[in-house]
Amino acid sequence: MKKIGIMTTGGDCSGLNTAINRIVRGANLRGWSVVGIIDGTDGLCTSPANVEKLTIKSVPIENARLGGSYLHNGNHCMMNFETAVKTGHLDQFNKMLKTSLAKLKLDALVLIGGNGSLSLAWANRDIYSGLQLVCIPKTIDMDLPLTDRTIGFDTAIDQLTKYCDQLLLTARSHHRWFIVQTMGRDCGMLALNAGIAVGADAILIPEIKFDLDELVAHIKSNERDYGIIMVSEGITIRGHSGRPADMISRKLTACGIPNRAAFPDYIQRAGDTTAHDRILATKMADCALNAIENNETYVMTILRDNVCHTVPLSEFVDAGERVRDPNVPGMCTSNAYVEPDNPLLAIADSMGIYIGQKRK
């Protein structure tokens, strides 16, 4: 009988609990036992490791729709990769993780994380050398290469859409524009998709240059005197400082356009998991279990053409653009961005949505 572990790391999102529930369900049907590692790698820094046995009763199906993670994603009180590197204790930290995992006597570990977590797992793969490592991609940013979708992305779009739907009602009442700032870091996928869903009049993302005067002219030429301007948190404006939505708000105000900046912030990571994300989480959980059954290791599940399969973690690292991790000195993450040929860009342009000029 196999013994497998599950760990969720990095930022949380909706769909994690669905993935955990489905992994436990599928593992139990195979006669395997499952333990959940609490607080991600932080939970491996205690002696003994902070784990709990997972069963269908402990991860009930009616709660699988909820956002967040049954297992939590980290604890600020514990050492992590970031603090270990900064304090010069990375070797000690890695040894602690490897020792804790060895004591758990796992046959396999399912790591559910974003591009930072998966890049770290590959860079420090010796930690997992004594077991099978299977990774499942999750992030609301959709900034991982190779996969067509990540767990949590669809729910985040849905959350933003509902948020903007309500803003539009007050926007109309007060003849006002709302500049909505999304998450996404340096990738504009979330802002682009949510902007299309909402019917935004402008979508500004890090991958495409834009001109503030052009934006102002576009808003002034609109037949409506209200609407949504969707802005990714990763955009920069030369000569301006502060949050992007605030910077654009100041510019519009100076040009006589009534507006407010709006920040949905962490509601993008929350909300009941959409059906699309639940199906994706189930597909990826099943794919991960099959990978364990087939003795695969150092692999990642991906969705390609609506079918889930695995690719080596090394391919994930090589496929993306290597970017220095701002939180872990000396570490690079494998990132993906909105490509110039993304069909939504052409659709936005044909719908009269201002998206800027051309790719940087």
N, C-alpha and C positions, 0 to 999 in steps of 0.2 A: 504493500500500500504506500503510495506516494504521500509526502507531506509537503504542502506548498504554502508560501507566504504571500501576502498582498501588502503593498505599501503605496500610499498616495503622497506625492511631494509637490513642492512649488505652490503657485497660487491655486486656490480652489475654484471650482466651477460646477455647474449643474451637470449631472450625468455620472459623477463619480460613484454615487451610491447605487445607481443602476448597474454599473460595471461590477462593483463589488458583489452585489446580490447575484448577478448572473454567473460570476466566477465560482462563488460558493455553491450555487445550485448545480452547475455542471460538474464541479469537482466531486461533490457528494454523490452524484449519480455514477461517477467512475469509481467510487469507493475510496476517494482520497480524503485526507484531513486537511483543514485550512486554518492558518493562524493569521490574524491581522496585526501588522506592526503599527503601533500607535505613534503619531507625530512624525512619520517618515523616518529619515535617517537619525533624527533627534532621539527617537525611541530606542535606537540601538546603542545610545551613549550611556545607558543606565545598566546597572548590574543587579539582577538579571535584566535582559532586554524587556522593554514595555510592550508586551504582546497579549492578545486574547484570542481564544479559540472562537472561530466563526462557524455558525450553523445557520440553517434557514430560519430558525427561530430568533437568532440574535440579529439577523439582518432581514427583517420581515419585508415581504414584497410590497406591502402598502406604503412603506416608507422609502422605497427605492426611487421614487419620483423626486424626493427632496433634494435641494441644493446642498452644497457643502460635502463633507466626507465623514462617514461613520468613524473613520480612523484618524481624522484630523491630518493636517498637512505639515505641521511643524510646531515647535514650542520655542519662543524667543528666549526662554531661560536656559536652553541647552546649547551646547556647542554645535556648529554646523560647518559646512565646507567654507563658507565666507569667513567666519570668525577664526577657523583653524588656519586658513591661509594667512590672514592678517596678523595672527599672533605667533606664526611660525611653528604651529603644532599639527601641520597637515599629516605628516607621517604617523604621528601618534593617533590622530583622529581616524585615519584609514585603518590602522591596526586594530583600533577599538571596534570599528564596524565589522571588520573581517572576523574578529574573535567572537563577537556577539552572534553573527550569522552562523558561525561554525557550531556554537553551543545550541542553537535552535535546531540543528540537524535537518535543515530543509533540503528537499530534493530540487525544488525550484522556487523562484521568486518572481512574482508579477509586479513590475514597477509601473505605476500609472503617473505620468508626468509630462511636463512641457519640454520645449527645446533645451532649456537650461539643465533640467534634471537628466534628460537623456544624454546630452553632451557630457555632463559630469560622470554619468554612469560609464560611458565609453572611455573617457580619459582616465578613470580610476577603476578600470575593469578587473584589476587584480583582486579587488574586494570581493567580487562575486565568483572567483575562480572555482570555488568548491561546489557550485550549484548551477542549475540552468537559470539564465536570466532572460525573461521575456518582458518587453516594454510595450505599453499601450499609450498612444499619444492623446493628450488632452490639453486644451487651452482655448480660451475665448479669442485669442489673438489670431489664430489660424496662420501662424508664422513658422510652421514646420515644413521642410521639403518632403517630397515623395508622396505624401498622402493627400487625397482630395478633400478630406474632412477630418476634423479633430473633435473629440468629445467636448461638449460645452459651447461650441461655436454657434450652433443653431439656436440654442436657448438664449444666448447673449443677444443675438440679433432680435429675437422675439421680445426680450425684455426692453431693448432700446426702442423697438417699434411701438410697444404699448406706452412707454414713457412719452414718446413724441406725439402719439395720438392725443394724449391728454393735453400736452402743451399747445397743440394746434388749436384747441378750443378756446383757450385764454388768449392765444395769439390773435385769433380772429376777433375776439371781443374787444381787444385793446389796440388793434391795428399795429401789431408789434412783431418783430422778427426775433426768433430764438436761435442763438448759437449754441448748439449742443456738442459738448466735448466727450468723445468716446475714449475708451481704453484702446490698447493695441500696440503700445510701445512704438517701435519704428516701422511697423507694418500697418498698412491702411486697409486691410481686408475687412475688419469689423465695421469701420466707418463707411466703406464703399457699399457693402451689402445692406447695412441698416439704412443708409441714405437712400438707396434704390427702393427698399421696402416702404419707407416712410413717404417717399415722393419729395425729398428735399430739393430745394432750389439751387443749392451749391453743396459740393462734397470736396473737402480739402484733405488730401492724404500726403504722407511724407514722400512718396515716390514720384510725385508730379509737382513741378514748379507752378506757382500761381502768383498773380499780381493783385495787390489789395485794391488798386484803382479799378482794375477790370471787374473785381468782385463787386465793388460799390456800384459801378455802372450797370452791371447785370441785375442787381437787386432793384435799382431805381427804375429800370426798364420793365420790371415785372408788372403785370396787370393787377396782381394782388398787392396789398400793402402789409402782408403778414406771411409767415412761413418758417421753414426750418433750414438752417445752415449747419450741415454736419461736418464736424472738425475732428480729425484724429489727434490724439495727445502728442504724437511724435512730430508734428509739423514745426517748422522754424520760420521766423519772420525777421529778416535782417533789420537791425536797428531798433528792435523791440524786445522787451523782456517780460517774463511772467507767463501765466497759463495761456495757451493759444486762444481759447474762447474769450478770455478777458482782453487780449490784445486786439482781436477782431472787433469785439464789442466797442472798444474805445474808438477804433477807426470809424465804425458805422455811426456812432454818436457824433463824432466830429463832423460827419458829412450830413447830419440831420436826419438820420434813419433811426426811428425808435426801436430799441432792441433790449434784450436781456441775455446774459450768458447763463447757461444751465449745465449742471454737472450731475449726471446720473450715477457716477462713481460706482460703488460696489453693488448696486442692484444689478449691474451687468453680469456679475458672478453668481447671482442668486436666481430665485424663481423655480417653480415646478419644472422639471425637465420635460422638454417638448417630446412629442412622439418620435420625431426624426432622431433626436439625440438618444432616446431610449433604444431605438432599433440599432443605431450605430454602436452604442455601448454593448448591446447583446451580441452583435456580429463580432466585435473586437474581443469580447470575453471568450466567445466560442473559438475564435482563431487562436487566441493565446493558449487555451486549454489543449487544442489540437497540436500546437507547437510543442508543448510540454510532453504530450503523449508521443510525439515523433522525435523526442530527445534533441530538439533544437535549443540553441543557447546564443546569447548575445544577438538577439533578433528583436525587431520591432514590428508590430502589426500596422498595416496601412490599408486604406480604402482606395481602390483604383477601379474606375468604371463600375462602381456599385458592388464590387467583390472584395472581400477581405483576404489578405494573405500576408506573409511575413517577408521582411527583407533584413539582411544583416545590419546591425547597428553601424558598422563601418560605412555602409552605403549611405545611410542617413547623414553621417558626419561629412562625407565627401560631397554629397549632393547640394548642400546648402552653402550660403555665403558665410564664411567664417568671420565672426565679429567678436571682439573682446568683451567678455562679461564684465559689466560695470561693478558687480558686487563681489566677484572672485578674481583677484589680481592674478594675471598669468593664464587665465582660463578663457577659452574661446567657445562660443556657441555656434551651432549650425542653424542659420536663419533663412527663411523664405519671405518673399515680398510680393506685392501686386505687380505682375508682369505687364509690360506694355500692350500685349495682345489679349489681356483679360477681356472677355466679351462684355462684361458689365461696364467697362469704360466706354465702349462704342455705344452701348445702349443709353448710358447717361448722357452722352454727347447728343445723340439723336433725339432725346427727350428734352433737350434745352436746359440740362443741368450744368451749371458751371463747375468744371473739374480742373481748371487750370490750363497750363500750356502744353508742355511736353515733358517726357521723363528726364530726370536729372542725368 
